[in-house]
């Protein structure tokens, strides 16, 4: 089943200036898709359209095969959780516990169920020991964990991470991606859309969609997209380190087709030097 589908979507902030131009793609239920592109390529606009925060100029958006319209947006928006770049913009509660529970209180979720979800998702995100802390006293990575926990507590079918690691240090980014991997194991039906400029974060995606100037520029599995190094460089994008290394080794006549990740690559290079 398709969780999210864009059909010939155009979007603009000003008349005559399209931010998205005839964008079409489909993301299946349970799929992990990364969306990449330089600043101004339309990535965040796409996220806001999918979450019903903006309206399309032309075209159609479907959430689980139901057309997103002004009439259906309130219902369909409940199926989508979105985490933005700056977690401070998403904090409401006076404590971590209050913040995770905020959306549940608005939906009149029974207290016992609310406490169960707060515990479940604070544990999953590693924030169970911080429930009584004030959000402003947390690190950037911890704040993003709380933001994700609050979104997940609402049981969305689609999770959109819109540059959610952009303000984090390398450890914070790794911690965030570890949460994504845990989610994929614990809730395989959850559709995850990662919007990022950190290309290393996309390596474990099922698919990548590269945007350029508001259009779909490249689409496919990571190895298919990153095989187009020249095309990516032409739009100011790079390829992950592992693909650069594999290319260099191939040029030396070394077969590396079976190497899937950096750990395998490291072991292989150690064997070569043994």
N, C-alpha and C positions, 0 to 999 in steps of 0.2 A: 504494500500500500504506500502511496505517496503521502509523506507527512507535510511537505511544503512544495508548492509548484508555482513558478512565475511563468506567465504566458504573455509574451510580447509587451512587457511592462516598460512604460515611459514614466519618468518622474522629474519634476523640476521645482526649484524654490522660487524662481522668477520666470515670468512668461518669456518664452523663446530661448531659455537656457536649460536644456535637458541635463540632469545629473545622471540619470539612467536612460539608456536608449535601446529599446527593443530587446530587453533582457528576458531570456527564456531558459529555464532549467528546472529539474525536478530532483528532490531529495527524498529518499525512501525512509520509511519508519525504521528507527534503530541505526541509521547511517551516521557516520562521523565525517563531516565535510568541513574542510578549511577554505576560507575565502581570503585571497591575498590580492594585493594591489598597492600602488603608491598612494600617497596622500591625494585626495581629490578624485580617486578612481570610482567612488560610489559605494564603497563597502558599508559605511555606517548608514547611508541612506537606505541601502538594501535591508539592513537589520531593522530600521525603524518602520519601513513599509511592512515587513513580515510581521512585526509586533502590533501593527495597526496604529502606530503613532503618527504616521503620515499617510496620505491618500495618494493613490496612483493618478497620474495624469491621463494615461491610456493603458489598456491591457488589463489583465486579471491575475489575482493571487488566490490560490486555493490552499486551505489548511485542512488536511485530511479530506480532500476532495470536496470541501464545502467552500463556496465562493466567499471571499472576504469583502464585505460591503458595510456601509454605515449602519445597516440594521443588524448584521451578524457580528460586528467587530467586538462588542462587549462579551458575547459568548465565546468567540474563538480566541480572544486575547487570553482567556483563562487557561488555554492549552499551551501558552508560550511563556517562558521565563527568560528574562534578558538581564545580563550583568554588564554594566558599562565600565568605561576606563577608570573613572574616579569613584571609588566606593563611598567617599564622603557624601556624594550626591544622593545616595540611596539609604542613608541612615535616618531612622525615625525615632527609635526607642532610646531610653536612657541607659539601658544595659544591653549586653549582647543577647541575653535571653529575650528581653522585650523586643529587640529588633527582629530576631528570627520569628517571633510569634506575631508580629504586627499584622501581617497579611491574613493570618489565620483568624485573628480576632475580628477583622473586618468582614470575614466570611462567616462569622458566628460558629466556628468549629468548636465542638464541645471541649471543655477544659482538659479532660483526660486524654483525648486524641491530640489536642494541641501540645500537651506536655510530651506525649510519645514522639511526635514529629520533631519537636525541638531537640529532644535527646538523640533521636536517630541521626538527624542531619548535622548537629553540632559534633557528634562523634565521627561521622563520615568525613567531615572537613577538619577534624583535629582541633575543634574549639570547645570541646565539652568542659575543659577546665577553666574557661574564661567567661562562663555564662553570667557571672555577677559583675564583670568588668564594664567600665564605660568605654564605648567605641572609640572616643577620641584619644584614649590612652593606648590603643593598639598600634602595631606596626602596619605598614601598607599591605603586606602580604596577609596579615591576620584580618585586616578589614575586608579584603577581598574574599577570604574564606567565609566570613560572616555574611557578606552579600550573597554568596553562592548558597550558603545554608538557608538563608531566608527565602531565596527563589525556589530552591528544591523542596522546601517545606510545603509549598503550594501545589506540589505534585504536577508540574508541567509535563507535557508530552514532548515539547521541543525546548531545548536549552540553547540560547544564543549568548555567546561570550564575545562581546563587541570591544575588541582591544583591551580585554580585561587584565592582561599582563603588562600593558604598556608602561605603567608607572612603577613596576616592581623590579627589584634587583634580580640577578641570575638565580639565586636560591628561591626567591619568591616565585619566579616564573616556573622553576622546576616543581615546586610544591603545588602550584596550580595545575600543572599538567598531570601530576600524580593523582590529583583528585579526579580529573577527567578520565584517567585510566581506571580508577576504582569505580566510577559511575558506569563505565561501559561493562564492567563485570557484574555489578550488582543490579543494574537496571538496563538490560540489553535492548529493551524496547524504546529507551530514551533516544531521541534524535538530537545530536549535538552539532551545532554550527559554530565553528571557531573563526572569528574574524581577526586577523592578525597581520602584523608586518614582520614578525619574527619567524622566518621561514623554517628554522629548526623545529618549531612547535608543530609543523604540519606533517612531519615524517610518518606519523602513525595514523594519518587520516585514511579513510576509505577512498576519498576523492578530494581533489583540489579544484576550485574554480578561481581562475585569475581574471581580475577585471582591469580594464584599461580605458580611460576616458569614458566611463559609463557603459561599457560594453563587455560582454563575455569574450575574453581574449584567448584563453586556453582552458581546457577542462579535461580531467582524466585522473587516473591513479597517480600517486606521487612520482613514481618512476617514469610515467609517460609525460607528465608536465615538466619535470626537471630534466628530461632529455632534450628539451628545447632551450638550451642555455642562451643561444644567440637572441632568441625572441624575448626571453626574460630580461636579459641585459639591455635590450632595446627600450624597455619600459622602466628602467631603473630598478629592476629586481635582480636578485642573485639566486644561486642554487645552494642547497645545503652542503656543508663540508664533506659529508660522506660521498656525495655524488661527484664532487671535485676530485676526491682521492681515488674513487673508482675509475674516473676518466683518465687520471694520470697513470694509474697502474695498467689500464688497458693499452694506453699508448706505449707502454714498455713491454707489451706482449704478455701480461699476466692476467689470467682468467679470474675475474672477480664477480661473475654474474650471480653466484649463490650467496654473496655477502649482503645481508639484509639490514644490518644496523651497525652502529659504531663499536659495540662490544665485539661483534664478530670480526669487524675490520681490524681492531686492535689485536685480537688473538691471531689473526692471519698474518699480520705484519710481524708479530713476535716469532711465529713459526718460520717466516722467511729469513729472519735474522739469526735464527738458532744455529 
